[in-house]
Amino acid sequence: MKPKAMKALSLIALAMVAVSSVTPVVACAGGFDPPQSADERRMLFRRGAQLWPVYCNTCHNARPSSEFSPTEWNMILMHMRTQANLPGEDARAVLEYLKESK
């Protein structure tokens, strides 16, 4: 692996460790409000299930949702939202899917 890629991965891993060791105060990545109703959660979950392979498989193999904790997914999605230029509602749906599917 190239040194530049290793450095980037190291920084991401360090950030994930730092975030996961702190009690989360923000409910969702990007400051999204958490879904309020069961219907809203179901709608976001279904939309996220459709969008997850589209966005994630564009650049790499999509990771299984069980690979990371909900807190880790918050951090990862904040990073990947900027990398993949995800619109806010799409990012919110993907996050709901990743956090709720096991």
C-alpha positions as CSV (number, residue, x, y, z in Angstrom):
1,M,0.0,0.0,0.0
2,K,1.3,3.5,-0.8
3,P,2.5,5.6,2.1
4,K,-0.1,8.3,1.4
5,A,-2.9,5.8,1.5
6,M,-1.5,4.3,4.7
7,K,-1.4,7.7,6.3
8,A,-5.0,8.4,5.3
9,L,-6.2,5.1,6.7
10,S,-4.3,5.7,9.9
11,L,-5.9,9.1,10.4
12,I,-9.4,7.6,9.8
13,A,-8.7,4.8,12.3
14,L,-7.4,7.2,14.9
15,A,-10.5,9.4,14.4
16,M,-12.8,6.4,14.8
17,V,-11.1,5.3,18.0
18,A,-11.3,8.8,19.4
19,V,-15.0,9.1,18.5
20,S,-15.9,5.7,19.8
21,S,-14.3,6.4,23.1
22,V,-16.4,9.4,23.8
23,T,-20.0,9.3,24.8
24,P,-22.0,10.3,21.7
25,V,-23.9,13.5,22.0
26,V,-25.0,13.9,18.4
27,A,-27.7,11.4,17.4
28,C,-26.8,11.1,13.8
29,A,-23.9,12.0,11.4
30,G,-24.0,15.5,10.1
31,G,-26.3,16.7,12.9
32,F,-29.3,15.0,11.4
33,D,-32.3,14.7,13.7
34,P,-33.1,11.1,14.5
35,P,-36.2,9.7,12.9
36,Q,-39.2,10.5,15.1
37,S,-41.8,7.9,14.2
38,A,-41.7,4.2,13.3
39,D,-43.1,5.0,9.9
40,E,-40.3,7.5,9.3
41,R,-37.7,4.9,10.4
42,R,-39.1,2.3,8.1
43,M,-39.2,4.7,5.1
44,L,-35.6,5.7,5.8
45,F,-34.5,2.1,6.2
46,R,-36.0,1.0,2.9
47,R,-34.6,4.0,1.0
48,G,-31.2,3.4,2.7
49,A,-31.2,-0.3,1.7
50,Q,-31.7,0.8,-2.0
51,L,-29.1,3.6,-1.9
52,W,-26.4,1.8,0.1
53,P,-25.1,-0.5,-2.7
54,V,-25.4,2.3,-5.2
55,Y,-23.3,4.8,-3.4
56,C,-20.9,2.4,-1.6
57,N,-20.2,0.1,-4.5
58,T,-19.3,3.0,-6.8
59,C,-15.8,3.2,-5.3
60,H,-15.3,0.0,-3.3
61,N,-17.0,-3.1,-2.0
62,A,-19.9,-2.1,0.3
63,R,-19.2,-3.0,3.9
64,P,-21.7,-5.2,5.8
65,S,-23.6,-3.1,8.3
66,S,-22.6,-5.5,11.1
67,E,-18.9,-4.6,10.6
68,F,-19.1,-1.4,12.6
69,S,-21.0,0.0,15.6
70,P,-23.6,2.7,15.2
71,T,-21.1,5.2,16.5
72,E,-18.5,4.1,14.0
73,W,-21.0,4.4,11.2
74,N,-21.7,8.0,12.2
75,M,-18.0,8.8,11.7
76,I,-17.6,6.8,8.6
77,L,-20.7,8.3,7.0
78,M,-19.6,11.8,7.8
79,H,-16.4,11.1,5.9
80,M,-17.9,9.2,3.0
81,R,-20.7,11.8,2.6
82,T,-18.0,14.4,1.6
83,Q,-16.1,11.8,-0.5
84,A,-19.2,10.6,-2.4
85,N,-21.0,13.9,-2.4
86,L,-24.1,12.3,-0.9
87,P,-27.1,14.6,-0.6
88,G,-28.2,15.0,3.1
89,E,-31.4,13.0,2.8
90,D,-29.7,10.1,1.1
91,A,-26.9,10.1,3.7
92,R,-29.6,10.1,6.5
93,A,-31.3,7.1,4.8
94,V,-28.1,5.2,4.4
95,L,-27.1,5.9,8.0
96,E,-30.5,4.6,9.2
97,Y,-30.1,1.5,7.2
98,L,-26.6,0.8,8.4
99,K,-27.4,1.4,12.0
100,E,-30.5,-0.7,12.1
101,S,-29.6,-3.7,9.9
102,K,-27.6,-6.4,11.6
